[in-house]
Amino acid sequence: MIRANALTKRYGDKTVVEDLTFEVRPGTVTGFLGPNGAGKSTTMRMLLGLDAPTGGTATIGGRHYAAHPAPLTEVGALLEARSVHPGRSARNHLLSLALTHGIPGSRVDHVLGLTGLTEVARRRVKGFSLGMGQRLGIAAALLGDPATLILDEPVNGLDPEGVLWIRNLLKSLAAEGRTVLVSSHLMSEMALTADHLVIIGRGRLLADTTVDSFVREAGAGAVKVVTPSATELTALLTGPSATVTSESPGTLLVHGLSAEDIARTAAAHAVPVFELTPQAASLEQAFMDLTRDSVEYNASVAPLKGSAA
């Protein structure tokens, strides 16, 4: 189990993580989410003893990371996949890690096969693509057959086959009773992979819940409406609590009103409606709604005019 208790990190007068408390339990894939600058990487570094907290504690399996006598066999971590000597081969990189813990070479060959790197095991890492580097980082995390995994953006750089592979791998590891904490900016992938979510914004805890509960509590998504009188119905439905967009002629997406509310309004004004279909809220939309006030940089969408001088 991973446990953060009142975890705080300050750099001078800037607080990056503030009074953060959560648990990551065995047997589930826990998604660790937040906007850029939310404090996710700093929190992971404190869990792994790479950054000392200003306040609070971080333990894995009941101990601080540095207190584990053989940490690779307890915790597997991927924070920066390319932190590898570029002149080493993939196999020699893993062997150098294995020798520090008395891990046999057969285990090195096993994780190379598990991550699809057997054919390039003797190639120098400097020639690896981003995706191959990610696979090597995951192989290093799995090397000690640890009970706990902490992975920062593990699907970064992977092709679709690789994304499916890591998704199935994480699920299978959790099914074995391991503790899995994984961060990602890909909400669609987290919706398919994670069972539980820990969401932070500006260093503070925003949500600690299951994926299903988080999406359900976010409320209903849009209602798809098909009507030959789209312009008229848009004017009738738009208001302080409702927005209407059009994805194609004659098709509306209505936010803020239930299908029943839309049907009553259309009937009261004799507006024909051919379809009313509630659209389930997505993890991405629920996440965006929750973290809207915690985004460090807000970009505006506007057409580009002219060209740069």
C-alpha positions in Angstrom: 0.0 0.0 0.0 1.1 3.5 -0.7 0.2 6.1 1.9 0.7 9.9 1.7 -0.2 11.7 5.0 -0.4 15.5 5.0 2.4 15.6 2.4 3.7 19.1 1.7 6.5 20.4 -0.5 7.6 24.0 -0.7 10.4 25.6 -2.8 11.1 28.9 -1.2 7.8 30.8 -1.0 6.1 28.5 -3.6 4.0 25.6 -2.3 3.9 22.8 -4.9 2.1 20.2 -2.8 0.0 21.1 0.2 -1.4 18.9 2.9 -1.9 16.0 0.5 -3.4 12.8 2.0 -4.4 9.7 0.1 -3.9 5.9 0.0 -3.3 3.6 -3.0 -4.5 0.1 -2.2 -3.4 -3.3 -3.6 -5.5 -5.0 -6.2 -6.5 -1.8 -8.2 -5.0 0.4 -10.8 -5.1 3.9 -9.4 -4.9 6.8 -11.8 -3.0 9.8 -10.5 -4.4 12.8 -12.4 -4.1 16.6 -12.4 -3.4 19.5 -14.8 0.2 20.5 -15.7 1.8 22.0 -12.6 -0.6 20.2 -10.2 2.3 18.6 -8.3 2.0 15.0 -9.6 5.7 14.5 -10.4 6.8 16.1 -7.2 4.4 13.9 -5.2 5.8 10.8 -6.9 9.4 11.9 -6.2 8.5 12.3 -2.6 7.0 8.8 -2.5 10.3 7.5 -3.9 12.5 9.5 -1.6 14.0 11.6 -4.4 12.6 14.8 -2.9 12.3 15.4 0.9 8.9 16.6 2.0 8.6 19.9 3.8 6.0 18.3 5.9 4.0 15.1 6.2 5.1 11.6 5.4 5.1 9.2 2.4 5.4 5.4 2.9 5.2 2.4 0.7 4.4 -0.9 2.4 4.5 0.8 5.7 8.1 2.1 5.3 9.8 5.1 3.8 11.3 4.1 0.4 14.9 4.4 1.7 14.1 2.1 4.6 13.5 -0.9 2.3 16.6 -3.1 2.3 16.1 -4.2 -1.3 13.9 -1.4 -2.9 13.8 -2.8 -6.4 12.0 -5.9 -5.1 9.5 -3.8 -3.2 8.8 -0.8 -5.6 9.2 -0.5 -9.3 9.2 3.0 -10.6 9.2 4.8 -14.0 9.7 8.6 -13.7 12.0 9.4 -16.6 12.4 6.5 -19.0 15.4 8.1 -20.8 17.5 8.4 -17.7 19.8 5.7 -19.1 23.5 5.8 -20.2 23.1 6.1 -23.9 26.2 3.9 -24.6 24.8 0.9 -22.8 22.7 -1.8 -24.4 19.2 -2.4 -23.0 20.3 -5.7 -21.5 23.5 -4.3 -19.9 21.4 -1.5 -18.4 19.1 -3.9 -16.8 22.0 -6.2 -15.7 23.6 -3.3 -13.9 20.4 -2.7 -12.0 20.0 -6.4 -11.3 23.5 -6.8 -9.9 22.7 -4.2 -7.1 20.1 -6.6 -5.8 21.4 -10.0 -6.6 18.7 -10.5 -9.3 19.7 -13.2 -11.8 20.2 -12.6 -15.5 17.3 -14.9 -16.3 15.0 -12.3 -14.8 16.6 -9.7 -17.0 15.8 -11.8 -20.1 12.3 -12.4 -18.8 11.4 -8.7 -18.5 13.0 -8.0 -21.9 10.7 -10.5 -23.4 7.7 -9.2 -21.4 8.3 -5.7 -22.7 9.0 -6.8 -26.3 12.6 -5.8 -26.3 14.3 -9.2 -26.8 15.3 -8.5 -30.4 16.9 -5.2 -29.5 18.4 -6.2 -26.2 22.0 -5.8 -27.3 21.4 -2.5 -29.1 22.7 0.7 -27.6 20.0 2.8 -25.9 21.0 6.0 -27.8 19.4 4.5 -30.9 16.1 3.8 -29.2 12.9 5.5 -30.2 10.7 7.2 -27.6 8.5 4.1 -27.4 11.4 1.7 -27.1 12.8 3.9 -24.3 9.4 3.7 -22.5 9.4 -0.1 -22.8 12.9 -0.2 -21.3 11.8 2.0 -18.4 8.9 -0.3 -17.7 11.2 -3.3 -17.9 13.4 -1.7 -15.3 10.4 -1.1 -13.1 9.4 -4.8 -13.4 12.9 -6.1 -12.8 12.6 -6.9 -9.1 9.1 -8.4 -9.4 7.9 -5.7 -7.0 4.6 -5.6 -5.1 4.2 -1.8 -5.9 4.5 0.0 -9.1 4.7 3.8 -9.6 4.6 4.9 -13.2 4.6 8.4 -14.6 3.1 8.7 -18.1 4.0 5.1 -19.1 2.1 5.2 -22.4 4.0 8.3 -23.6 5.5 7.5 -27.0 3.9 4.1 -27.4 2.0 3.1 -30.6 -1.6 1.8 -30.4 -0.3 -1.8 -29.9 1.9 -0.6 -27.1 -0.9 1.3 -25.4 -3.1 -1.8 -25.4 -0.2 -3.8 -24.1 0.5 -1.5 -21.1 -3.2 -1.3 -20.4 -3.5 -5.1 -20.2 -0.2 -5.3 -18.3 -1.3 -2.9 -15.6 -4.7 -4.6 -15.2 -3.0 -8.0 -14.9 -0.5 -6.7 -12.3 -3.4 -5.3 -10.2 -5.3 -8.5 -10.5 -2.3 -10.3 -8.9 -2.8 -8.1 -5.9 -0.1 -5.5 -6.6 -0.4 -1.8 -5.9 -0.4 0.2 -9.1 -0.2 4.0 -9.2 -0.1 5.5 -12.7 -0.2 9.1 -13.9 -1.4 10.1 -17.4 -2.8 13.0 -19.3 -4.8 10.6 -21.5 -8.3 10.6 -20.0 -9.6 8.1 -22.5 -6.9 5.7 -21.5 -7.4 6.2 -17.8 -11.1 5.5 -18.3 -10.2 2.1 -19.7 -7.4 1.3 -17.3 -8.0 2.7 -13.9 -10.3 1.5 -11.2 -9.7 4.3 -8.8 -8.7 8.0 -9.1 -6.6 10.4 -7.1 -7.0 13.9 -8.6 -5.0 16.9 -7.5 -4.9 20.5 -8.5 -2.4 23.2 -7.4 -1.0 20.6 -5.0 -4.2 19.9 -3.2 -6.5 16.9 -3.3 -9.6 17.4 -5.4 -11.0 13.9 -5.6 -10.2 10.4 -4.2 -12.9 8.0 -5.6 -13.6 5.3 -8.1 -13.8 6.0 -11.8 -17.5 5.1 -12.0 -18.5 7.2 -9.0 -16.5 10.2 -10.3 -18.1 10.1 -13.7 -21.6 9.5 -12.2 -21.4 12.3 -9.7 -20.2 14.7 -12.4 -23.8 14.5 -13.7 -25.2 13.6 -17.1 -23.5 14.6 -20.3 -25.1 16.2 -23.2 -28.4 15.2 -24.8 -28.4 14.6 -28.5 -31.4 16.1 -30.2 -32.4 15.5 -33.8 -34.9 18.0 -35.2 -35.7 19.7 -38.5 -36.2 23.0 -36.5 -32.7 23.2 -35.0 -32.5 27.0 -35.0 -35.9 27.5 -33.4 -35.2 24.8 -30.7 -31.8 26.3 -30.0 -33.3 29.6 -29.2 -35.9 28.0 -26.9 -33.4 25.9 -25.0 -30.5 28.3 -24.6 -30.4 30.0 -21.2 -28.3 30.7 -18.1 -28.1 27.0 -17.2 -28.1 25.4 -20.6 -25.9 25.6 -23.7 -26.6 24.2 -27.1 -24.1 23.3 -29.8 -24.6 21.7 -33.2 -22.4 18.8 -34.4 -24.2 18.6 -37.8 -27.2 20.2 -39.5 -30.4 19.2 -37.7 -28.5 17.7 -34.7 -28.0 19.5 -31.4 -26.0 18.7 -28.3 -27.7 20.2 -25.2 -25.8 20.6 -21.9 -27.6 21.5 -18.7 -31.1 20.1 -19.5 -32.5 16.7 -19.2 -34.1 14.8 -22.0 -37.5 15.3 -20.2 -37.0 19.1 -20.0 -36.1 19.3 -23.7 -39.1 17.2 -24.7 -41.5 19.4 -22.6 -40.2 22.6 -24.2 -40.4 21.1 -27.7 -43.9 19.9 -27.2 -45.1 23.2 -25.7 -43.9 25.0 -28.8 -44.9 22.3 -31.3 -41.3 21.8 -32.4 -40.9 18.3 -34.0 -38.2 16.1 -32.4 -37.0 12.9 -34.1 -34.5 11.8 -31.5 -33.6 12.5 -27.8 -30.6 10.5 -26.6 -28.8 11.2 -23.4 -25.0 11.0 -23.8 -23.1 9.6 -20.8 -20.6 12.0 -19.2 -17.0 11.1 -20.0 -14.1 11.0 -17.7 -12.4 13.7 -19.7 -15.4 16.1 -19.3 -15.7 15.3 -15.6 -12.0 15.9 -15.1 -12.1 19.2 -17.0 -15.1 20.4 -15.0 -13.4 19.5 -11.7 -10.0 21.0 -12.5 -11.2 24.1 -14.4 -10.0 26.5 -11.6 -6.7 24.6 -11.1 -5.3 24.9 -14.6 -2.0 26.8 -14.5 -2.2 28.1 -18.0 -5.5 28.8 -19.8 -5.3 29.1 -23.5 -7.9 30.9 -25.5 -9.2 29.6 -28.8 -9.2 32.3 -31.5 -8.6 32.4 -35.2 -5.1 33.4 -36.3 -5.0 36.7 -38.1 -2.2 37.6 -40.5 1.2 36.2 -40.1 4.1 36.7 -37.8 6.4 39.5 -38.8 
